[in-house]
């Protein structure tokens, strides 16, 4: 793409036209005119565009549909699919867990007959790798813009899956800590934060499954071919499975916390039983020693030569009986 010092559009954006039997043609976004042609596909990648850039570029493709422009410049928090006149807008939420901090991004894909525009905001993810893979297989590109959109959604789904591997490892670590009985107040906070993170991710990507499935069920859209509907359905199934996995991870975190608390409670009950058993055993010699330690003159067996051994024997016998009894009850 040719640029100059007075360029109004960032050089980070990419615009190319793909036609059968021809090499990719780079388009100049500053002088864009008649971008859509028969038997070709125009693919724009807009990396962190400004609102002014969007308002300048998009009318070349969507005309004067102000509703599309209004929707594109708004920041979205949930996935969305909006259909306009001969054009559809797909909003996908991307995410990344960076050192325990959940960061959300946004990808918007506008497509119609013979063109698509991918907009990447607040995310390190782009379509560079997807574009390179498809350019290496020109036949796939010429299947249409709808097929490319399905591939982009599939690439975003791959990003979801790779991020979930990190979260799955964290859940396993939390589970091991709680069931091992080795957790502290900070571990409880981490488990709560992890479960809340999973909930936010599930609510951000889960609806995209049904939204993607809409393209596989609507034969009325002239720019979504029957051959591409199967790809949208496959993407929808993948996202649905990932959403189910997130639900499983959330439940596992909750069960690990509950199980850990039950283990701690059982341990405390076991300690309480042991303390009660030893208190009962020690109460006998304590009581006898306390009685004979009062130093009264008239006490039974004070002048008997076997009095002391008898009291010690009674202590030992009663304490042994109690110890055997508590041991049988598994209190000791």
Buried (B, 14 or more C-beta within 10 A) or exposed (E): BEBEEEEEBBEEBBBBBBBEEEEBEEBBBBEBEEBBEEEBBBBBBBBBBEEEBBBBBBBBBBEEBEEBBEBBBEEBEEBBBBBBEEBBBBBBBBBBBEEEEBEBBBBBBBBBBBBBBBBBBEBEBBBEEBBEEBBEEBEBBBBBBBBBBBBBBBBBBBBBEEBBEEBBEBBEBBBEBBBEEEBEEEBBEBBEEBBEBBEBBBBBBBBBBEBBBBBBEEEEBEBBBEEBBEBBBBBBBBBBEBBEBBBEBBEBBEEBBEBBEEBEEEEEEEEEBEEEBBEBBEEBBEEBEEEBEEEEEEEEEEEEEEBEEEBEEEBEEBBEEBBEBBEEEEBB
